[in-house]
Structures are given as C-alpha cells and as structure tokens.
Amino acid sequence: MKSAGVIGLGIMGSAMAANLRRRGFAVQGYDVVSSRRNSLKRARGIPVGSVSEIKAPVIITSLPSAAALHAVCKEISSGIVVETSTLPIADKLKARDVLARKGITLLDCPLSGTGAQARAGDLVVFASGDRKAFEKAKPVLRGFSRSQLYVGKFGDGSKMKFVANLMVAIHNVSAGEAFALGIKAGLSPRMIYDVQANSAGSSRMFQVRGPMMVANDYSGVTMSNRLWQKDLKIIGAYARKLGVATPLFKASARVYKAAMARGLAEQDTGAVCAVLEAMSGIRRRKRG
C-alpha cells in the first residue's frame, strides 16, 4: 500500500490526511493535541506518539509556527519532507539546512485554498526546491490537491503563497464590503450572493466565503482570524523588505485587526463582513 506521513493535524493537515486515506494511502500522523490524533484514527489513519515514529517516503508538515517547524525537523529521520505551512522564508531555509545535514530533502510547498477547500481536495500546491524530489513526491501531492505547480527554486513557493494570500486578504474584505453596501441598500444577502457570485466583480473568496456572509455565521472556521494574523504579518514584513507599496493590503489588514478587537479571533476570517456591517450601522437579527 502507498504510504505518507502528516505532521500537524489541524484544519489543513487533517483534511490532507483524510483525502490521502480516501485515495488508498496508509497515513501515519502526529499532532501534539491528542484529540487530533484520535480523529485521525477514526478516519482509519495511523496515529503515532512522536514525530520520530513516522516512517514514510513522503512526510507532509502543516504547522502553526516556525518554532514548531524547527522542533519537528530535529526529530524527522527519513523521507522527502513537504513543508506546506505559511512561514518566513528564512525559517524554511534554516529547516532545509538542518534536514540536509541528515540527508533529507525539504520541499517548500505552501498551499492555496481554505480549510473547506482542503476538505474537498480543492487545493493548489505551490512547490519549490529540488525538482527530482518534487517528482517523487507528486503522487502524494495529487492525493490531496487538484493542482501541483512547480514554481522554481526553494523559497519561490513561499513567495507565490505571499502573492496569493495578499489577494485573499483583499478579496475577502472586498466581499464583506460589497455585502455591507448591498444590505444597507435594502438587498437581501441571498440575492446579493446569487447575482454577484458569477458577475464580473466576483472573486474566489466571494464564492467561498459568500455563503458564510449570507448566513451571518462564521463558526465553520476554515481560517481563524487569530491564525490569519500570522500570515498578514509575514506578508507585510516581506513586502516592506522589498520596498513594495501595498495600500490595499494595509487597509484590509486594519479590518482584520478590528475583527480581533471585536472578539472574533476564533471565528472565520469571513467575519470581516460582520465587522463592516457593524461599522455601517447594520444589525442583522436573522440569518440571510
């Protein structure tokens, strides 16, 4: 049987593991949270008690911080490692060098897609690093994503992810702003979504998070506002380092900060719509 390992069984990692299982892979998985390991077992995966126990030709890491990546790399002992997290490039380079000294190849492979898209296998992989290792890992990547794009040397995957998430940040806020305008004008949220989802002004974020905005319910988290703050900081720092003007990104980041201030840290980032509605004096008592 084909096999793979997954380290980090949060929203994205658990979705990747589940899709790999459905496609016939034996999946070993580890997470510091025991309930997530139990969930993997219910999905017919193989939970293990430590990173060092994972023995698979390809190991996927989906981690919340650079510190977690560095800790994990100390314990990995074999395989091609596919690093899918959104983290500073400098930290990924450090992890690459640590693994290289053990004869292990690290690929920088961030993902484009929300948690809901991950569950549906609707992810795009931005792969970078050793081309031969990428080709060897590709069957595993196909097991949880719809597209696997090789974008260049190590680190280029992260650069592409920063570009993608900059657009996600803006488009998500623009979707919320559009809903606020339409609702204040007297249009129903459902009609706004049904008419605009395929209009010239639509976006993937409007299509994916629009239903949340229609329902005025952001509890089905695909990316929490709390975790999203990490991505915003990384992108903002990288843009400043390059001297790139990002006025729309900066304006959008302020709306996400407002969501945090309003106690929406653990809600989905689509909750920026609720923030903009509140700023606009809109009070919705019923969903949709």
C-alpha positions as CSV (number, residue, x, y, z in Angstrom):
1,M,0.0,0.0,0.0
2,K,1.2,3.5,-0.7
3,S,2.1,5.5,2.4
4,A,2.6,9.0,3.6
5,G,3.1,10.9,6.9
6,V,1.4,14.0,8.1
7,I,2.8,16.1,10.9
8,G,0.3,18.7,12.2
9,L,-3.3,17.6,12.1
10,G,-5.1,20.9,12.4
11,I,-7.7,22.1,9.8
12,M,-5.4,21.7,6.8
13,G,-3.3,18.7,8.0
14,S,-6.4,16.6,9.0
15,A,-8.0,17.4,5.6
16,M,-4.9,16.3,3.7
17,A,-4.7,13.1,5.8
18,A,-8.3,12.3,5.2
19,N,-8.1,12.8,1.4
20,L,-4.9,10.6,1.3
21,R,-6.8,7.9,3.1
22,R,-9.7,8.1,0.7
23,R,-7.2,7.7,-2.2
24,G,-5.7,4.5,-0.7
25,F,-2.7,5.8,1.2
26,A,-1.7,4.4,4.6
27,V,-1.3,7.6,6.6
28,Q,0.8,7.9,9.7
29,G,0.1,11.1,11.6
30,Y,1.2,13.1,14.6
31,D,0.0,16.2,16.4
32,V,0.7,17.5,19.9
33,V,-3.0,17.6,20.5
34,S,-4.2,14.1,21.4
35,S,-7.8,14.7,20.2
36,R,-6.5,15.3,16.7
37,R,-4.6,12.0,16.8
38,N,-7.8,10.3,17.8
39,S,-9.6,11.9,14.9
40,L,-7.0,10.5,12.5
41,K,-7.6,7.1,14.0
42,R,-11.4,7.4,13.4
43,A,-10.5,8.3,9.8
44,R,-8.6,5.0,9.5
45,G,-5.2,6.6,9.7
46,I,-2.4,5.5,12.0
47,P,-1.7,8.0,14.8
48,V,1.8,7.8,16.4
49,G,3.1,9.1,19.7
50,S,6.0,11.1,18.3
51,V,7.5,12.6,15.1
52,S,10.3,10.2,15.1
53,E,7.9,7.2,14.8
54,I,6.7,8.3,11.3
55,K,8.4,6.2,8.6
56,A,7.1,7.1,5.2
57,P,8.8,8.0,1.9
58,V,7.0,11.4,1.9
59,I,6.2,13.4,5.0
60,I,3.9,16.4,5.0
61,T,4.3,19.1,7.6
62,S,1.4,21.6,8.3
63,L,2.4,23.6,11.3
64,P,1.3,26.8,13.1
65,S,4.7,28.4,13.7
66,A,8.4,28.5,12.8
67,A,9.2,27.2,16.3
68,A,7.1,24.1,15.6
69,L,8.9,23.5,12.3
70,H,12.3,23.7,13.9
71,A,11.3,21.3,16.7
72,V,9.8,18.8,14.2
73,C,12.9,18.9,12.0
74,K,15.1,17.8,14.9
75,E,13.1,14.6,15.1
76,I,12.4,13.7,11.4
77,S,14.8,10.9,10.4
78,S,13.9,10.0,6.8
79,G,11.8,10.7,3.7
80,I,11.2,13.7,1.5
81,V,9.6,16.4,3.6
82,V,6.9,18.5,2.0
83,E,6.5,21.7,4.1
84,T,3.1,23.3,3.5
85,S,2.9,25.9,6.2
86,T,2.9,29.7,5.6
87,L,6.1,30.8,7.4
88,P,9.0,33.2,6.9
89,I,11.4,32.0,4.1
90,A,14.4,32.4,6.4
91,D,12.9,29.8,8.8
92,K,12.2,27.4,6.0
93,L,15.8,27.8,4.7
94,K,17.1,27.0,8.2
95,A,14.9,23.9,8.4
96,R,16.1,22.9,4.9
97,D,19.7,23.1,6.1
98,V,19.1,21.1,9.3
99,L,17.4,18.3,7.3
100,A,20.0,18.4,4.6
101,R,22.7,17.5,7.1
102,K,20.8,14.3,7.8
103,G,20.4,13.5,4.1
104,I,16.8,14.6,4.0
105,T,15.3,16.8,1.3
106,L,12.9,19.6,2.3
107,L,10.5,21.0,-0.3
108,D,8.8,24.4,0.2
109,C,5.2,23.7,-0.9
110,P,2.7,26.2,0.5
111,L,-1.0,25.6,-0.3
112,S,-3.6,27.8,-1.9
113,G,-7.1,27.2,-0.5
114,T,-9.2,27.4,2.6
115,G,-9.9,24.7,5.1
116,A,-13.2,23.9,3.3
117,Q,-11.3,23.6,0.0
118,A,-8.8,21.4,1.7
119,R,-11.6,19.0,2.8
120,A,-12.9,18.9,-0.8
121,G,-9.4,18.3,-2.2
122,D,-9.6,21.7,-3.9
123,L,-6.1,22.8,-3.1
124,V,-3.3,24.1,-5.3
125,V,0.3,23.3,-4.3
126,F,3.0,25.9,-5.0
127,A,6.0,23.6,-5.0
128,S,9.6,24.7,-4.9
129,G,13.0,23.2,-4.3
130,D,14.7,20.1,-5.7
131,R,12.9,19.1,-8.9
132,K,13.6,15.4,-8.7
133,A,12.3,15.3,-5.1
134,F,9.2,17.1,-6.3
135,E,8.6,14.5,-9.0
136,K,9.0,11.7,-6.4
137,A,6.5,13.4,-4.0
138,K,4.0,14.3,-6.7
139,P,1.8,11.2,-6.3
140,V,1.3,12.1,-2.7
141,L,0.6,15.7,-3.6
142,R,-2.1,14.5,-6.1
143,G,-3.7,12.6,-3.2
144,F,-4.9,15.8,-1.5
145,S,-4.9,18.6,-4.1
146,R,-6.3,19.4,-7.6
147,S,-3.2,21.0,-9.0
148,Q,0.5,20.7,-8.2
149,L,2.6,23.5,-9.7
150,Y,6.4,23.5,-9.6
151,V,7.3,27.2,-9.4
152,G,11.1,27.1,-9.0
153,K,14.0,27.2,-6.6
154,F,13.5,26.6,-2.9
155,G,11.6,29.6,-1.4
156,D,9.7,30.5,-4.6
157,G,6.7,28.5,-3.3
158,S,6.5,30.8,-0.3
159,K,6.9,33.9,-2.4
160,M,4.0,32.7,-4.6
161,K,2.0,32.0,-1.4
162,F,2.6,35.5,-0.2
163,V,1.3,36.8,-3.5
164,A,-1.8,34.6,-3.3
165,N,-2.6,35.5,0.3
166,L,-2.2,39.2,-0.3
167,M,-5.0,38.8,-2.9
168,V,-7.0,36.6,-0.5
169,A,-6.7,39.3,2.3
170,I,-8.0,42.0,0.0
171,H,-10.7,40.0,-1.8
172,N,-12.2,38.7,1.4
173,V,-12.6,42.2,2.8
174,S,-13.9,43.4,-0.6
175,A,-16.6,40.7,-0.4
176,G,-17.6,41.8,3.0
177,E,-17.7,45.4,2.0
178,A,-19.9,44.6,-1.0
179,F,-22.3,42.7,1.2
180,A,-22.5,45.6,3.6
181,L,-23.2,48.0,0.8
182,G,-25.9,45.8,-0.7
183,I,-27.6,45.1,2.6
184,K,-27.6,48.8,3.6
185,A,-29.2,49.5,0.2
186,G,-32.0,47.1,1.0
187,L,-31.0,44.0,-1.0
188,S,-31.2,40.6,0.6
189,P,-27.9,38.8,1.4
190,R,-29.0,35.7,-0.5
191,M,-29.8,37.7,-3.7
192,I,-26.5,39.6,-3.5
193,Y,-24.7,36.3,-3.4
194,D,-26.7,34.6,-6.1
195,V,-26.4,37.5,-8.5
196,Q,-22.8,38.5,-7.9
197,A,-21.1,35.1,-7.4
198,N,-20.7,34.9,-11.2
199,S,-20.5,38.5,-12.1
200,A,-17.5,40.4,-13.4
201,G,-16.8,41.7,-9.9
202,S,-16.7,38.3,-8.2
203,S,-13.7,36.5,-6.8
204,R,-12.9,33.1,-5.4
205,M,-13.2,34.5,-1.9
206,F,-16.6,35.9,-2.7
207,Q,-17.6,32.4,-3.9
208,V,-16.1,30.5,-1.0
209,R,-16.9,32.8,1.9
210,G,-20.1,34.4,0.5
211,P,-22.3,31.7,1.9
212,M,-21.0,32.5,5.4
213,M,-21.7,36.2,4.8
214,V,-25.2,35.3,3.6
215,A,-25.8,33.2,6.8
216,N,-24.1,35.7,9.0
217,D,-22.5,32.7,10.7
218,Y,-18.7,32.4,10.9
219,S,-18.4,29.5,13.3
220,G,-17.5,27.0,10.5
221,V,-13.8,28.0,10.6
222,T,-11.7,27.5,7.6
223,M,-9.1,30.0,8.7
224,S,-9.4,31.8,12.1
225,N,-8.8,35.5,12.5
226,R,-6.2,34.6,15.1
227,L,-4.1,32.4,12.9
228,W,-4.6,34.7,9.9
229,Q,-2.8,37.4,11.9
230,K,0.4,35.4,11.4
231,D,0.1,35.3,7.7
232,L,-0.7,39.0,7.5
233,K,2.4,39.9,9.5
234,I,4.6,37.6,7.3
235,I,3.3,39.1,4.1
236,G,3.5,42.7,5.4
237,A,7.1,42.2,6.6
238,Y,8.2,40.7,3.3
239,A,6.6,43.5,1.2
240,R,8.4,46.1,3.4
241,K,11.7,44.3,3.0
242,L,11.3,44.5,-0.8
243,G,10.0,48.1,-0.7
244,V,6.7,47.2,-2.3
245,A,3.7,49.6,-1.9
246,T,0.7,47.7,-0.6
247,P,-2.1,50.3,0.2
248,L,-5.0,47.9,-0.3
249,F,-3.3,45.1,1.7
250,K,-2.7,47.6,4.6
251,A,-6.3,48.8,4.5
252,S,-7.5,45.2,4.6
253,A,-5.2,44.3,7.5
254,R,-6.9,47.0,9.6
255,V,-10.3,45.4,9.1
256,Y,-8.9,42.0,10.3
257,K,-7.4,43.8,13.4
258,A,-10.9,45.2,14.0
259,A,-12.3,41.7,13.9
260,M,-9.8,40.7,16.6
261,A,-10.7,43.7,18.7
262,R,-14.4,42.7,18.5
263,G,-13.8,39.3,20.0
264,L,-13.9,37.4,16.7
265,A,-10.4,35.9,17.0
266,E,-11.7,32.3,16.8
267,Q,-14.2,33.0,14.1
268,D,-13.5,32.5,10.4
269,T,-11.9,35.4,8.6
270,G,-15.2,35.9,6.7
271,A,-16.3,37.6,9.9
272,V,-14.8,40.8,8.4
273,C,-18.2,41.1,6.8
274,A,-19.8,41.4,10.3
275,V,-17.2,44.0,11.2
276,L,-18.0,46.1,8.2
277,E,-21.8,45.7,8.8
278,A,-21.3,46.9,12.3
279,M,-19.2,49.9,11.1
280,S,-22.1,50.7,8.7
281,G,-24.8,50.6,11.3
282,I,-26.3,47.3,10.0
283,R,-27.9,44.9,12.5
284,R,-29.0,41.6,11.2
285,R,-31.1,39.6,13.6
286,K,-31.9,36.7,11.3
287,R,-29.5,34.7,9.1
288,G,-29.6,35.7,5.4
